Amino acid sequence: MTEQTKPTRGLPFWQRILITIVAMLIASFLFGQIWQAMFNTNIPSYVAGIIGGLFALPIWEALKRMRFDVSRR
């Protein structure tokens, strides 16, 4: 008997974008809370956007490289 390779594929685009947006929002929110605790003022919106965007980049790349087993047992 030969071992068959299981088909794998990455996440669909809509799932990657949804996960990335959620991660970006969570990162921005948490950074905003930390900023508020440290400086007792609201974080500027452009800084929150930069932090969220920078956090989203590695998440997006990691999701593109992930492969998931789609075979059923």
C-alpha positions in Angstrom: 0.0 0.0 0.0 1.2 3.4 -0.8 0.6 6.4 1.3 -1.4 9.1 -0.5 -0.6 12.7 0.1 -3.5 14.6 1.7 -4.7 17.7 -0.3 -4.0 20.9 1.5 -4.9 24.4 0.7 -4.8 27.9 2.3 -7.6 29.9 3.8 -9.9 31.6 1.3 -9.3 35.3 0.9 -12.5 36.4 2.8 -11.4 34.4 5.9 -7.9 35.8 5.8 -9.2 39.4 5.5 -11.7 38.8 8.3 -9.1 37.4 10.7 -6.7 40.2 9.8 -9.2 42.9 10.4 -10.2 41.4 13.8 -6.5 41.1 14.8 -6.0 44.7 13.7 -8.9 46.0 15.7 -7.9 44.1 18.8 -4.3 45.4 18.6 -5.5 49.0 18.1 -7.9 48.7 21.1 -5.3 47.1 23.4 -2.6 49.7 22.4 -5.2 52.4 23.1 -5.9 51.0 26.5 -2.2 50.9 27.3 -1.7 54.5 26.0 -4.6 55.7 28.2 -3.2 54.0 31.3 0.3 55.5 30.6 -0.5 59.0 29.5 -4.0 59.6 30.8 -5.2 60.8 27.4 -6.7 59.3 24.3 -4.3 57.9 21.6 -4.3 59.9 18.3 -6.3 58.0 15.7 -3.4 58.0 13.2 -1.2 56.3 15.8 -3.8 53.6 16.5 -4.1 53.0 12.7 -0.4 52.7 12.3 -0.1 50.2 15.2 -3.1 48.2 14.0 -1.7 48.1 10.4 1.8 47.1 11.5 0.3 44.3 13.6 -1.9 43.1 10.7 1.0 42.7 8.3 2.6 39.6 9.9 -0.8 38.1 10.6 -1.8 38.4 6.9 1.5 36.8 5.8 1.2 34.0 8.4 -2.3 33.2 7.2 -1.2 33.1 3.6 1.4 30.5 4.4 -0.8 28.3 6.5 -2.0 25.1 4.9 -5.0 23.2 6.2 -6.0 19.6 5.6 -9.2 19.4 3.7 -9.5 15.6 3.5 -12.2 13.9 5.4 -11.6 10.8 7.5 
